[in-house]
Amino acid sequence: MKAAKIAYKPVGLVLGAVGGMVAGVAFKQVWKAIEGEGDAPDAMDEDRPWRQILLAAAVQGAIFAVVKAAVERSGAVTARRLTGTWPG
């Protein structure tokens, strides 16, 4: 393994955790805009219809994927600017 890749590992883990928190907050805000409710349905919530549960899962997955890609790419670009080496 390259030294840059090893050195970037802890940075990537921290960025991933921060990205997860940002995605969670973003999802809550988007869900409020979509359904006007505070809490998104859980898959095991028997009082919610299938449509609502599947919509929430799809929106949450899309938001997490976009935030993850943006955070990972930004981290790699920043690492390259600082070290001259792509961390991946």
PDB file with SEQRES, HELIX, SHEET and CRYST1 records, atoms N, CA, C and O in Angstrom:
SEQRES   1 A   88  MET LYS ALA ALA LYS ILE ALA TYR LYS PRO VAL GLY LEU          
SEQRES   2 A   88  VAL LEU GLY ALA VAL GLY GLY MET VAL ALA GLY VAL ALA          
SEQRES   3 A   88  PHE LYS GLN VAL TRP LYS ALA ILE GLU GLY GLU GLY ASP          
SEQRES   4 A   88  ALA PRO ASP ALA MET ASP GLU ASP ARG PRO TRP ARG GLN          
SEQRES   5 A   88  ILE LEU LEU ALA ALA ALA VAL GLN GLY ALA ILE PHE ALA          
SEQRES   6 A   88  VAL VAL LYS ALA ALA VAL GLU ARG SER GLY ALA VAL THR          
SEQRES   7 A   88  ALA ARG ARG LEU THR GLY THR TRP PRO GLY                      
HELIX    1 AA1 ALA A    3  GLU A   35  1                                  33    
HELIX    2 AA2 TRP A   50  THR A   83  1                                  34    
CRYST1    1.000    1.000    1.000  90.00  90.00  90.00 P 1           1          
ATOM      1  N   MET A   1       0.830  -1.185   0.000  1.00  0.00           N  
ATOM      2  CA  MET A   1       0.000   0.000   0.000  1.00  0.00           C  
ATOM      3  C   MET A   1       0.875   1.250   0.000  1.00  0.00           C  
ATOM      4  O   MET A   1       1.908   1.300   0.668  1.00  0.00           O  
ATOM      5  N   LYS A   2       0.456   2.231  -0.741  1.00  0.00           N  
ATOM      6  CA  LYS A   2       1.212   3.478  -0.783  1.00  0.00           C  
ATOM      7  C   LYS A   2       1.091   4.209   0.549  1.00  0.00           C  
ATOM      8  O   LYS A   2       0.094   4.080   1.260  1.00  0.00           O  
ATOM      9  N   ALA A   3       2.116   4.972   0.866  1.00  0.00           N  
ATOM     10  CA  ALA A   3       2.119   5.740   2.112  1.00  0.00           C  
ATOM     11  C   ALA A   3       0.994   6.766   2.139  1.00  0.00           C  
ATOM     12  O   ALA A   3       0.380   6.990   3.181  1.00  0.00           O  
ATOM     13  N   ALA A   4       0.723   7.390   0.991  1.00  0.00           N  
ATOM     14  CA  ALA A   4      -0.340   8.398   0.939  1.00  0.00           C  
ATOM     15  C   ALA A   4      -1.692   7.765   1.222  1.00  0.00           C  
ATOM     16  O   ALA A   4      -2.535   8.359   1.894  1.00  0.00           O  
ATOM     17  N   LYS A   5      -1.896   6.558   0.709  1.00  0.00           N  
ATOM     18  CA  LYS A   5      -3.166   5.873   0.929  1.00  0.00           C  
ATOM     19  C   LYS A   5      -3.329   5.495   2.399  1.00  0.00           C  
ATOM     20  O   LYS A   5      -4.421   5.622   2.954  1.00  0.00           O  
ATOM     21  N   ILE A   6      -2.269   5.041   3.021  1.00  0.00           N  
ATOM     22  CA  ILE A   6      -2.310   4.679   4.440  1.00  0.00           C  
ATOM     23  C   ILE A   6      -2.522   5.919   5.305  1.00  0.00           C  
ATOM     24  O   ILE A   6      -3.307   5.894   6.252  1.00  0.00           O  
ATOM     25  N   ALA A   7      -1.831   6.983   4.980  1.00  0.00           N  
ATOM     26  CA  ALA A   7      -1.957   8.223   5.757  1.00  0.00           C  
ATOM     27  C   ALA A   7      -3.350   8.833   5.603  1.00  0.00           C  
ATOM     28  O   ALA A   7      -3.841   9.506   6.509  1.00  0.00           O  
ATOM     29  N   TYR A   8      -3.979   8.597   4.460  1.00  0.00           N  
ATOM     30  CA  TYR A   8      -5.298   9.184   4.207  1.00  0.00           C  
ATOM     31  C   TYR A   8      -6.408   8.401   4.903  1.00  0.00           C  
ATOM     32  O   TYR A   8      -7.487   8.950   5.124  1.00  0.00           O  
ATOM     33  N   LYS A   9      -6.180   7.149   5.251  1.00  0.00           N  
ATOM     34  CA  LYS A   9      -7.212   6.291   5.857  1.00  0.00           C  
ATOM     35  C   LYS A   9      -7.933   6.955   7.030  1.00  0.00           C  
ATOM     36  O   LYS A   9      -9.161   7.034   6.996  1.00  0.00           O  
ATOM     37  N   PRO A  10      -7.236   7.440   8.069  1.00  0.00           N  
ATOM     38  CA  PRO A  10      -7.947   8.065   9.184  1.00  0.00           C  
ATOM     39  C   PRO A  10      -8.715   9.329   8.776  1.00  0.00           C  
ATOM     40  O   PRO A  10      -9.788   9.610   9.309  1.00  0.00           O  
ATOM     41  N   VAL A  11      -8.167  10.073   7.844  1.00  0.00           N  
ATOM     42  CA  VAL A  11      -8.854  11.268   7.357  1.00  0.00           C  
ATOM     43  C   VAL A  11     -10.149  10.856   6.662  1.00  0.00           C  
ATOM     44  O   VAL A  11     -11.191  11.478   6.865  1.00  0.00           O  
ATOM     45  N   GLY A  12     -10.082   9.815   5.848  1.00  0.00           N  
ATOM     46  CA  GLY A  12     -11.257   9.316   5.154  1.00  0.00           C  
ATOM     47  C   GLY A  12     -12.333   8.832   6.107  1.00  0.00           C  
ATOM     48  O   GLY A  12     -13.522   9.040   5.865  1.00  0.00           O  
ATOM     49  N   LEU A  13     -11.921   8.185   7.193  1.00  0.00           N  
ATOM     50  CA  LEU A  13     -12.885   7.710   8.186  1.00  0.00           C  
ATOM     51  C   LEU A  13     -13.603   8.878   8.864  1.00  0.00           C  
ATOM     52  O   LEU A  13     -14.818   8.835   9.058  1.00  0.00           O  
ATOM     53  N   VAL A  14     -12.866   9.900   9.217  1.00  0.00           N  
ATOM     54  CA  VAL A  14     -13.471  11.079   9.854  1.00  0.00           C  
ATOM     55  C   VAL A  14     -14.401  11.792   8.875  1.00  0.00           C  
ATOM     56  O   VAL A  14     -15.505  12.195   9.242  1.00  0.00           O  
ATOM     57  N   LEU A  15     -13.956  11.946   7.639  1.00  0.00           N  
ATOM     58  CA  LEU A  15     -14.803  12.583   6.630  1.00  0.00           C  
ATOM     59  C   LEU A  15     -16.078  11.782   6.393  1.00  0.00           C  
ATOM     60  O   LEU A  15     -17.148  12.357   6.192  1.00  0.00           O  
ATOM     61  N   GLY A  16     -15.966  10.462   6.417  1.00  0.00           N  
ATOM     62  CA  GLY A  16     -17.135   9.609   6.243  1.00  0.00           C  
ATOM     63  C   GLY A  16     -18.141   9.792   7.366  1.00  0.00           C  
ATOM     64  O   GLY A  16     -19.346   9.849   7.122  1.00  0.00           O  
ATOM     65  N   ALA A  17     -17.650   9.886   8.592  1.00  0.00           N  
ATOM     66  CA  ALA A  17     -18.538  10.078   9.743  1.00  0.00           C  
ATOM     67  C   ALA A  17     -19.235  11.445   9.673  1.00  0.00           C  
ATOM     68  O   ALA A  17     -20.436  11.553   9.924  1.00  0.00           O  
ATOM     69  N   VAL A  18     -18.478  12.467   9.333  1.00  0.00           N  
ATOM     70  CA  VAL A  18     -19.056  13.804   9.210  1.00  0.00           C  
ATOM     71  C   VAL A  18     -20.071  13.834   8.058  1.00  0.00           C  
ATOM     72  O   VAL A  18     -21.142  14.429   8.175  1.00  0.00           O  
ATOM     73  N   GLY A  19     -19.720  13.193   6.968  1.00  0.00           N  
ATOM     74  CA  GLY A  19     -20.634  13.121   5.834  1.00  0.00           C  
ATOM     75  C   GLY A  19     -21.928  12.413   6.187  1.00  0.00           C  
ATOM     76  O   GLY A  19     -23.002  12.817   5.740  1.00  0.00           O  
ATOM     77  N   GLY A  20     -21.835  11.357   6.988  1.00  0.00           N  
ATOM     78  CA  GLY A  20     -23.036  10.653   7.432  1.00  0.00           C  
ATOM     79  C   GLY A  20     -23.941  11.532   8.271  1.00  0.00           C  
ATOM     80  O   GLY A  20     -25.164  11.488   8.139  1.00  0.00           O  
ATOM     81  N   MET A  21     -23.334  12.327   9.130  1.00  0.00           N  
ATOM     82  CA  MET A  21     -24.135  13.244   9.948  1.00  0.00           C  
ATOM     83  C   MET A  21     -24.799  14.319   9.083  1.00  0.00           C  
ATOM     84  O   MET A  21     -25.967  14.652   9.281  1.00  0.00           O  
ATOM     85  N   VAL A  22     -24.048  14.849   8.134  1.00  0.00           N  
ATOM     86  CA  VAL A  22     -24.599  15.866   7.231  1.00  0.00           C  
ATOM     87  C   VAL A  22     -25.745  15.276   6.413  1.00  0.00           C  
ATOM     88  O   VAL A  22     -26.780  15.919   6.236  1.00  0.00           O  
ATOM     89  N   ALA A  23     -25.562  14.062   5.917  1.00  0.00           N  
ATOM     90  CA  ALA A  23     -26.610  13.411   5.129  1.00  0.00           C  
ATOM     91  C   ALA A  23     -27.858  13.158   5.971  1.00  0.00           C  
ATOM     92  O   ALA A  23     -28.978  13.292   5.477  1.00  0.00           O  
ATOM     93  N   GLY A  24     -27.673  12.795   7.231  1.00  0.00           N  
ATOM     94  CA  GLY A  24     -28.818  12.574   8.114  1.00  0.00           C  
ATOM     95  C   GLY A  24     -29.626  13.841   8.331  1.00  0.00           C  
ATOM     96  O   GLY A  24     -30.856  13.811   8.306  1.00  0.00           O  
ATOM     97  N   VAL A  25     -28.944  14.937   8.541  1.00  0.00           N  
ATOM     98  CA  VAL A  25     -29.623  16.225   8.728  1.00  0.00           C  
ATOM     99  C   VAL A  25     -30.321  16.633   7.428  1.00  0.00           C  
ATOM    100  O   VAL A  25     -31.461  17.097   7.451  1.00  0.00           O  
ATOM    101  N   ALA A  26     -29.642  16.459   6.309  1.00  0.00           N  
ATOM    102  CA  ALA A  26     -30.235  16.816   5.018  1.00  0.00           C  
ATOM    103  C   ALA A  26     -31.481  15.981   4.750  1.00  0.00           C  
ATOM    104  O   ALA A  26     -32.486  16.502   4.267  1.00  0.00           O  
ATOM    105  N   PHE A  27     -31.420  14.687   5.062  1.00  0.00           N  
ATOM    106  CA  PHE A  27     -32.574  13.825   4.834  1.00  0.00           C  
ATOM    107  C   PHE A  27     -33.767  14.263   5.672  1.00  0.00           C  
ATOM    108  O   PHE A  27     -34.895  14.281   5.180  1.00  0.00           O  
ATOM    109  N   LYS A  28     -33.533  14.612   6.923  1.00  0.00           N  
ATOM    110  CA  LYS A  28     -34.639  15.058   7.773  1.00  0.00           C  
ATOM    111  C   LYS A  28     -35.311  16.308   7.197  1.00  0.00           C  
ATOM    112  O   LYS A  28     -36.536  16.424   7.217  1.00  0.00           O  
ATOM    113  N   GLN A  29     -34.514  17.226   6.693  1.00  0.00           N  
ATOM    114  CA  GLN A  29     -35.066  18.450   6.111  1.00  0.00           C  
ATOM    115  C   GLN A  29     -35.836  18.150   4.821  1.00  0.00           C  
ATOM    116  O   GLN A  29     -36.920  18.690   4.600  1.00  0.00           O  
ATOM    117  N   VAL A  30     -35.276  17.298   3.987  1.00  0.00           N  
ATOM    118  CA  VAL A  30     -35.948  16.936   2.739  1.00  0.00           C  
ATOM    119  C   VAL A  30     -37.239  16.192   3.037  1.00  0.00           C  
ATOM    120  O   VAL A  30     -38.253  16.415   2.376  1.00  0.00           O  
ATOM    121  N   TRP A  31     -37.207  15.309   4.029  1.00  0.00           N  
ATOM    122  CA  TRP A  31     -38.424  14.551   4.359  1.00  0.00           C  
ATOM    123  C   TRP A  31     -39.538  15.482   4.844  1.00  0.00           C  
ATOM    124  O   TRP A  31     -40.705  15.296   4.501  1.00  0.00           O  
ATOM    125  N   LYS A  32     -39.169  16.478   5.640  1.00  0.00           N  
ATOM    126  CA  LYS A  32     -40.170  17.455   6.093  1.00  0.00           C  
ATOM    127  C   LYS A  32     -40.796  18.168   4.899  1.00  0.00           C  
ATOM    128  O   LYS A  32     -42.002  18.413   4.886  1.00  0.00           O  
ATOM    129  N   ALA A  33     -39.990  18.499   3.903  1.00  0.00           N  
ATOM    130  CA  ALA A  33     -40.499  19.174   2.709  1.00  0.00           C  
ATOM    131  C   ALA A  33     -41.398  18.257   1.881  1.00  0.00           C  
ATOM    132  O   ALA A  33     -42.377  18.713   1.291  1.00  0.00           O  
ATOM    133  N   ILE A  34     -41.070  16.979   1.839  1.00  0.00           N  
ATOM    134  CA  ILE A  34     -41.854  16.036   1.037  1.00  0.00           C  
ATOM    135  C   ILE A  34     -43.185  15.699   1.704  1.00  0.00           C  
ATOM    136  O   ILE A  34     -44.239  15.797   1.075  1.00  0.00           O  
ATOM    137  N   GLU A  35     -43.139  15.306   2.961  1.00  0.00           N  
ATOM    138  CA  GLU A  35     -44.326  14.792   3.639  1.00  0.00           C  
ATOM    139  C   GLU A  35     -44.900  15.739   4.687  1.00  0.00           C  
ATOM    140  O   GLU A  35     -46.031  15.547   5.134  1.00  0.00           O  
ATOM    141  N   GLY A  36     -44.156  16.736   5.078  1.00  0.00           N  
ATOM    142  CA  GLY A  36     -44.649  17.655   6.089  1.00  0.00           C  
ATOM    143  C   GLY A  36     -44.683  17.050   7.484  1.00  0.00           C  
ATOM    144  O   GLY A  36     -45.332  17.587   8.382  1.00  0.00           O  
ATOM    145  N   GLU A  37     -43.997  15.949   7.664  1.00  0.00           N  
ATOM    146  CA  GLU A  37     -43.945  15.286   8.973  1.00  0.00           C  
ATOM    147  C   GLU A  37     -42.534  15.378   9.528  1.00  0.00           C  
ATOM    148  O   GLU A  37     -41.567  15.508   8.777  1.00  0.00           O  
ATOM    149  N   GLY A  38     -42.426  15.309  10.834  1.00  0.00           N  
ATOM    150  CA  GLY A  38     -41.122  15.397  11.467  1.00  0.00           C  
ATOM    151  C   GLY A  38     -40.257  14.180  11.285  1.00  0.00           C  
ATOM    152  O   GLY A  38     -39.066  14.305  10.998  1.00  0.00           O  
ATOM    153  N   ASP A  39     -40.829  12.997  11.444  1.00  0.00           N  
ATOM    154  CA  ASP A  39     -40.040  11.772  11.391  1.00  0.00           C  
ATOM    155  C   ASP A  39     -40.350  10.965  10.142  1.00  0.00           C  
ATOM    156  O   ASP A  39     -41.508  10.814   9.751  1.00  0.00           O  
ATOM    157  N   ALA A  40     -39.308  10.458   9.533  1.00  0.00           N  
ATOM    158  CA  ALA A  40     -39.490   9.570   8.389  1.00  0.00           C  
ATOM    159  C   ALA A  40     -39.941   8.206   8.903  1.00  0.00           C  
ATOM    160  O   ALA A  40     -39.610   7.828  10.027  1.00  0.00           O  
ATOM    161  N   PRO A  41     -40.679   7.478   8.106  1.00  0.00           N  
ATOM    162  CA  PRO A  41     -41.134   6.170   8.561  1.00  0.00           C  
ATOM    163  C   PRO A  41     -39.996   5.157   8.612  1.00  0.00           C  
ATOM    164  O   PRO A  41     -39.052   5.209   7.825  1.00  0.00           O  
ATOM    165  N   ASP A  42     -40.115   4.257   9.542  1.00  0.00           N  
ATOM    166  CA  ASP A  42     -39.194   3.141   9.672  1.00  0.00           C  
ATOM    167  C   ASP A  42     -39.806   1.959   8.920  1.00  0.00           C  
ATOM    168  O   ASP A  42     -41.029   1.866   8.812  1.00  0.00           O  
ATOM    169  N   ALA A  43     -38.990   1.076   8.410  1.00  0.00           N  
ATOM    170  CA  ALA A  43     -39.496  -0.075   7.665  1.00  0.00           C  
ATOM    171  C   ALA A  43     -40.432  -0.940   8.502  1.00  0.00           C  
ATOM    172  O   ALA A  43     -41.301  -1.614   7.950  1.00  0.00           O  
ATOM    173  N   MET A  44     -40.272  -0.932   9.795  1.00  0.00           N  
ATOM    174  CA  MET A  44     -41.092  -1.759  10.676  1.00  0.00           C  
ATOM    175  C   MET A  44     -42.291  -1.006  11.255  1.00  0.00           C  
ATOM    176  O   MET A  44     -42.989  -1.534  12.121  1.00  0.00           O  
ATOM    177  N   ASP A  45     -42.532   0.196  10.797  1.00  0.00           N  
ATOM    178  CA  ASP A  45     -43.660   1.002  11.274  1.00  0.00           C  
ATOM    179  C   ASP A  45     -44.939   0.524  10.592  1.00  0.00           C  
ATOM    180  O   ASP A  45     -45.179   0.836   9.426  1.00  0.00           O  
ATOM    181  N   GLU A  46     -45.752  -0.227  11.316  1.00  0.00           N  
ATOM    182  CA  GLU A  46     -46.942  -0.825  10.702  1.00  0.00           C  
ATOM    183  C   GLU A  46     -48.043   0.184  10.410  1.00  0.00           C  
ATOM    184  O   GLU A  46     -48.982  -0.136   9.680  1.00  0.00           O  
ATOM    185  N   ASP A  47     -47.958   1.376  10.949  1.00  0.00           N  
ATOM    186  CA  ASP A  47     -48.989   2.394  10.729  1.00  0.00           C  
ATOM    187  C   ASP A  47     -48.760   3.207   9.454  1.00  0.00           C  
ATOM    188  O   ASP A  47     -49.605   4.019   9.077  1.00  0.00           O  
ATOM    189  N   ARG A  48     -47.640   2.996   8.800  1.00  0.00           N  
ATOM    190  CA  ARG A  48     -47.330   3.757   7.589  1.00  0.00           C  
ATOM    191  C   ARG A  48     -47.541   2.871   6.361  1.00  0.00           C  
ATOM    192  O   ARG A  48     -47.274   1.671   6.412  1.00  0.00           O  
ATOM    193  N   PRO A  49     -48.015   3.452   5.263  1.00  0.00           N  
ATOM    194  CA  PRO A  49     -48.223   2.666   4.037  1.00  0.00           C  
ATOM    195  C   PRO A  49     -46.897   2.341   3.338  1.00  0.00           C  
ATOM    196  O   PRO A  49     -45.883   3.004   3.555  1.00  0.00           O  
ATOM    197  N   TRP A  50     -46.933   1.326   2.512  1.00  0.00           N  
ATOM    198  CA  TRP A  50     -45.753   0.906   1.755  1.00  0.00           C  
ATOM    199  C   TRP A  50     -45.165   2.070   0.966  1.00  0.00           C  
ATOM    200  O   TRP A  50     -43.951   2.271   0.960  1.00  0.00           O  
ATOM    201  N   ARG A  51     -46.028   2.836   0.301  1.00  0.00           N  
ATOM    202  CA  ARG A  51     -45.560   3.943  -0.532  1.00  0.00           C  
ATOM    203  C   ARG A  51     -44.677   4.888   0.251  1.00  0.00           C  
ATOM    204  O   ARG A  51     -43.619   5.300  -0.225  1.00  0.00           O  
ATOM    205  N   GLN A  52     -45.102   5.229   1.437  1.00  0.00           N  
ATOM    206  CA  GLN A  52     -44.360   6.180   2.267  1.00  0.00           C  
ATOM    207  C   GLN A  52     -43.027   5.585   2.722  1.00  0.00           C  
ATOM    208  O   GLN A  52     -42.006   6.273   2.723  1.00  0.00           O  
ATOM    209  N   ILE A  53     -43.037   4.337   3.099  1.00  0.00           N  
ATOM    210  CA  ILE A  53     -41.803   3.688   3.565  1.00  0.00           C  
ATOM    211  C   ILE A  53     -40.794   3.567   2.430  1.00  0.00           C  
ATOM    212  O   ILE A  53     -39.611   3.854   2.616  1.00  0.00           O  
ATOM    213  N   LEU A  54     -41.249   3.150   1.273  1.00  0.00           N  
ATOM    214  CA  LEU A  54     -40.330   2.987   0.145  1.00  0.00           C  
ATOM    215  C   LEU A  54     -39.836   4.330  -0.384  1.00  0.00           C  
ATOM    216  O   LEU A  54     -38.681   4.447  -0.794  1.00  0.00           O  
ATOM    217  N   LEU A  55     -40.690   5.328  -0.377  1.00  0.00           N  
ATOM    218  CA  LEU A  55     -40.266   6.669  -0.779  1.00  0.00           C  
ATOM    219  C   LEU A  55     -39.185   7.194   0.165  1.00  0.00           C  
ATOM    220  O   LEU A  55     -38.179   7.742  -0.284  1.00  0.00           O  
ATOM    221  N   ALA A  56     -39.389   7.030   1.447  1.00  0.00           N  
ATOM    222  CA  ALA A  56     -38.399   7.485   2.431  1.00  0.00           C  
ATOM    223  C   ALA A  56     -37.066   6.764   2.237  1.00  0.00           C  
ATOM    224  O   ALA A  56     -36.006   7.386   2.306  1.00  0.00           O  
ATOM    225  N   ALA A  57     -37.117   5.464   1.996  1.00  0.00           N  
ATOM    226  CA  ALA A  57     -35.890   4.697   1.795  1.00  0.00           C  
ATOM    227  C   ALA A  57     -35.157   5.149   0.537  1.00  0.00           C  
ATOM    228  O   ALA A  57     -33.932   5.269   0.542  1.00  0.00           O  
ATOM    229  N   ALA A  58     -35.893   5.397  -0.533  1.00  0.00           N  
ATOM    230  CA  ALA A  58     -35.272   5.835  -1.785  1.00  0.00           C  
ATOM    231  C   ALA A  58     -34.634   7.220  -1.644  1.00  0.00           C  
ATOM    232  O   ALA A  58     -33.515   7.448  -2.104  1.00  0.00           O  
ATOM    233  N   VAL A  59     -35.354   8.130  -1.009  1.00  0.00           N  
ATOM    234  CA  VAL A  59     -34.823   9.493  -0.816  1.00  0.00           C  
ATOM    235  C   VAL A  59     -33.592   9.454   0.086  1.00  0.00           C  
ATOM    236  O   VAL A  59     -32.586  10.105  -0.196  1.00  0.00           O  
ATOM    237  N   GLN A  60     -33.678   8.692   1.162  1.00  0.00           N  
ATOM    238  CA  GLN A  60     -32.544   8.597   2.083  1.00  0.00           C  
ATOM    239  C   GLN A  60     -31.328   7.998   1.388  1.00  0.00           C  
ATOM    240  O   GLN A  60     -30.215   8.495   1.557  1.00  0.00           O  
ATOM    241  N   GLY A  61     -31.522   6.949   0.617  1.00  0.00           N  
ATOM    242  CA  GLY A  61     -30.410   6.324  -0.096  1.00  0.00           C  
ATOM    243  C   GLY A  61     -29.764   7.267  -1.092  1.00  0.00           C  
ATOM    244  O   GLY A  61     -28.539   7.322  -1.197  1.00  0.00           O  
ATOM    245  N   ALA A  62     -30.582   8.009  -1.821  1.00  0.00           N  
ATOM    246  CA  ALA A  62     -30.040   8.957  -2.794  1.00  0.00           C  
ATOM    247  C   ALA A  62     -29.234  10.055  -2.111  1.00  0.00           C  
ATOM    248  O   ALA A  62     -28.145  10.405  -2.565  1.00  0.00           O  
ATOM    249  N   ILE A  63     -29.765  10.594  -1.028  1.00  0.00           N  
ATOM    250  CA  ILE A  63     -29.063  11.661  -0.315  1.00  0.00           C  
ATOM    251  C   ILE A  63     -27.747  11.152   0.249  1.00  0.00           C  
ATOM    252  O   ILE A  63     -26.720  11.816   0.109  1.00  0.00           O  
ATOM    253  N   PHE A  64     -27.759   9.987   0.885  1.00  0.00           N  
ATOM    254  CA  PHE A  64     -26.524   9.449   1.448  1.00  0.00           C  
ATOM    255  C   PHE A  64     -25.495   9.171   0.363  1.00  0.00           C  
ATOM    256  O   PHE A  64     -24.308   9.429   0.568  1.00  0.00           O  
ATOM    257  N   ALA A  65     -25.916   8.653  -0.787  1.00  0.00           N  
ATOM    258  CA  ALA A  65     -24.977   8.363  -1.869  1.00  0.00           C  
ATOM    259  C   ALA A  65     -24.337   9.636  -2.421  1.00  0.00           C  
ATOM    260  O   ALA A  65     -23.132   9.673  -2.671  1.00  0.00           O  
ATOM    261  N   VAL A  66     -25.142  10.670  -2.609  1.00  0.00           N  
ATOM    262  CA  VAL A  66     -24.614  11.929  -3.143  1.00  0.00           C  
ATOM    263  C   VAL A  66     -23.663  12.577  -2.147  1.00  0.00           C  
ATOM    264  O   VAL A  66     -22.589  13.042  -2.529  1.00  0.00           O  
ATOM    265  N   VAL A  67     -24.043  12.613  -0.887  1.00  0.00           N  
ATOM    266  CA  VAL A  67     -23.170  13.215   0.127  1.00  0.00           C  
ATOM    267  C   VAL A  67     -21.882  12.416   0.257  1.00  0.00           C  
ATOM    268  O   VAL A  67     -20.804  13.000   0.364  1.00  0.00           O  
ATOM    269  N   LYS A  68     -21.974  11.102   0.248  1.00  0.00           N  
ATOM    270  CA  LYS A  68     -20.771  10.258   0.356  1.00  0.00           C  
ATOM    271  C   LYS A  68     -19.819  10.528  -0.802  1.00  0.00           C  
ATOM    272  O   LYS A  68     -18.620  10.708  -0.591  1.00  0.00           O  
ATOM    273  N   ALA A  69     -20.347  10.557  -2.028  1.00  0.00           N  
ATOM    274  CA  ALA A  69     -19.507  10.813  -3.194  1.00  0.00           C  
ATOM    275  C   ALA A  69     -18.868  12.203  -3.132  1.00  0.00           C  
ATOM    276  O   ALA A  69     -17.689  12.362  -3.449  1.00  0.00           O  
ATOM    277  N   ALA A  70     -19.642  13.197  -2.726  1.00  0.00           N  
ATOM    278  CA  ALA A  70     -19.116  14.563  -2.644  1.00  0.00           C  
ATOM    279  C   ALA A  70     -18.015  14.671  -1.591  1.00  0.00           C  
ATOM    280  O   ALA A  70     -16.989  15.311  -1.822  1.00  0.00           O  
ATOM    281  N   VAL A  71     -18.230  14.047  -0.439  1.00  0.00           N  
ATOM    282  CA  VAL A  71     -17.242  14.110   0.646  1.00  0.00           C  
ATOM    283  C   VAL A  71     -15.976  13.357   0.256  1.00  0.00           C  
ATOM    284  O   VAL A  71     -14.872  13.863   0.457  1.00  0.00           O  
ATOM    285  N   GLU A  72     -16.121  12.162  -0.294  1.00  0.00           N  
ATOM    286  CA  GLU A  72     -14.942  11.380  -0.684  1.00  0.00           C  
ATOM    287  C   GLU A  72     -14.136  12.093  -1.762  1.00  0.00           C  
ATOM    288  O   GLU A  72     -12.909  12.162  -1.690  1.00  0.00           O  
ATOM    289  N   ARG A  73     -14.831  12.617  -2.754  1.00  0.00           N  
ATOM    290  CA  ARG A  73     -14.140  13.303  -3.844  1.00  0.00           C  
ATOM    291  C   ARG A  73     -13.455  14.565  -3.354  1.00  0.00           C  
ATOM    292  O   ARG A  73     -12.314  14.836  -3.727  1.00  0.00           O  
ATOM    293  N   SER A  74     -14.135  15.338  -2.526  1.00  0.00           N  
ATOM    294  CA  SER A  74     -13.533  16.559  -1.974  1.00  0.00           C  
ATOM    295  C   SER A  74     -12.302  16.240  -1.140  1.00  0.00           C  
ATOM    296  O   SER A  74     -11.289  16.934  -1.226  1.00  0.00           O  
ATOM    297  N   GLY A  75     -12.391  15.197  -0.340  1.00  0.00           N  
ATOM    298  CA  GLY A  75     -11.241  14.793   0.469  1.00  0.00           C  
ATOM    299  C   GLY A  75     -10.059  14.382  -0.384  1.00  0.00           C  
ATOM    300  O   GLY A  75      -8.920  14.745  -0.092  1.00  0.00           O  
ATOM    301  N   ALA A  76     -10.326  13.623  -1.443  1.00  0.00           N  
ATOM    302  CA  ALA A  76      -9.245  13.172  -2.320  1.00  0.00           C  
ATOM    303  C   ALA A  76      -8.615  14.344  -3.068  1.00  0.00           C  
ATOM    304  O   ALA A  76      -7.395  14.403  -3.215  1.00  0.00           O  
ATOM    305  N   VAL A  77      -9.437  15.269  -3.537  1.00  0.00           N  
ATOM    306  CA  VAL A  77      -8.912  16.445  -4.241  1.00  0.00           C  
ATOM    307  C   VAL A  77      -8.060  17.289  -3.293  1.00  0.00           C  
ATOM    308  O   VAL A  77      -6.991  17.767  -3.674  1.00  0.00           O  
ATOM    309  N   THR A  78      -8.532  17.469  -2.069  1.00  0.00           N  
ATOM    310  CA  THR A  78      -7.768  18.238  -1.083  1.00  0.00           C  
ATOM    311  C   THR A  78      -6.450  17.542  -0.753  1.00  0.00           C  
ATOM    312  O   THR A  78      -5.412  18.195  -0.643  1.00  0.00           O  
ATOM    313  N   ALA A  79      -6.487  16.226  -0.596  1.00  0.00           N  
ATOM    314  CA  ALA A  79      -5.253  15.473  -0.316  1.00  0.00           C  
ATOM    315  C   ALA A  79      -4.261  15.616  -1.462  1.00  0.00           C  
ATOM    316  O   ALA A  79      -3.059  15.755  -1.236  1.00  0.00           O  
ATOM    317  N   ARG A  80      -4.768  15.581  -2.691  1.00  0.00           N  
ATOM    318  CA  ARG A  80      -3.872  15.740  -3.837  1.00  0.00           C  
ATOM    319  C   ARG A  80      -3.253  17.141  -3.851  1.00  0.00           C  
ATOM    320  O   ARG A  80      -2.071  17.295  -4.157  1.00  0.00           O  
ATOM    321  N   ARG A  81      -4.042  18.145  -3.524  1.00  0.00           N  
ATOM    322  CA  ARG A  81      -3.513  19.517  -3.503  1.00  0.00           C  
ATOM    323  C   ARG A  81      -2.429  19.664  -2.439  1.00  0.00           C  
ATOM    324  O   ARG A  81      -1.429  20.349  -2.651  1.00  0.00           O  
ATOM    325  N   LEU A  82      -2.637  19.007  -1.283  1.00  0.00           N  
ATOM    326  CA  LEU A  82      -1.682  19.139  -0.182  1.00  0.00           C  
ATOM    327  C   LEU A  82      -0.432  18.291  -0.359  1.00  0.00           C  
ATOM    328  O   LEU A  82       0.665  18.701   0.018  1.00  0.00           O  
ATOM    329  N   THR A  83      -0.604  17.097  -0.940  1.00  0.00           N  
ATOM    330  CA  THR A  83       0.523  16.167  -1.027  1.00  0.00           C  
ATOM    331  C   THR A  83       1.044  15.944  -2.420  1.00  0.00           C  
ATOM    332  O   THR A  83       2.168  15.474  -2.597  1.00  0.00           O  
ATOM    333  N   GLY A  84       0.236  16.277  -3.425  1.00  0.00           N  
ATOM    334  CA  GLY A  84       0.644  16.024  -4.810  1.00  0.00           C  
ATOM    335  C   GLY A  84       0.337  14.596  -5.259  1.00  0.00           C  
ATOM    336  O   GLY A  84       0.648  14.222  -6.390  1.00  0.00           O  
ATOM    337  N   THR A  85      -0.272  13.797  -4.376  1.00  0.00           N  
ATOM    338  CA  THR A  85      -0.565  12.398  -4.677  1.00  0.00           C  
ATOM    339  C   THR A  85      -2.040  12.119  -4.446  1.00  0.00           C  
ATOM    340  O   THR A  85      -2.627  12.562  -3.459  1.00  0.00           O  
ATOM    341  N   TRP A  86      -2.630  11.370  -5.384  1.00  0.00           N  
ATOM    342  CA  TRP A  86      -4.027  10.953  -5.224  1.00  0.00           C  
ATOM    343  C   TRP A  86      -4.071   9.834  -4.193  1.00  0.00           C  
ATOM    344  O   TRP A  86      -3.318   8.869  -4.317  1.00  0.00           O  
ATOM    345  N   PRO A  87      -4.938   9.932  -3.168  1.00  0.00           N  
ATOM    346  CA  PRO A  87      -4.919   8.962  -2.078  1.00  0.00           C  
ATOM    347  C   PRO A  87      -5.492   7.588  -2.415  1.00  0.00           C  
ATOM    348  O   PRO A  87      -5.299   6.650  -1.641  1.00  0.00           O  
ATOM    349  N   GLY A  88      -6.180   7.436  -3.525  1.00  0.00           N  
ATOM    350  CA  GLY A  88      -6.853   6.180  -3.842  1.00  0.00           C  
ATOM    351  C   GLY A  88      -6.061   5.195  -4.565  1.00  0.00           C  
ATOM    352  O   GLY A  88      -6.555   4.109  -4.870  1.00  0.00           O  
TER     353      GLY A  88                                                      
END                                                                             
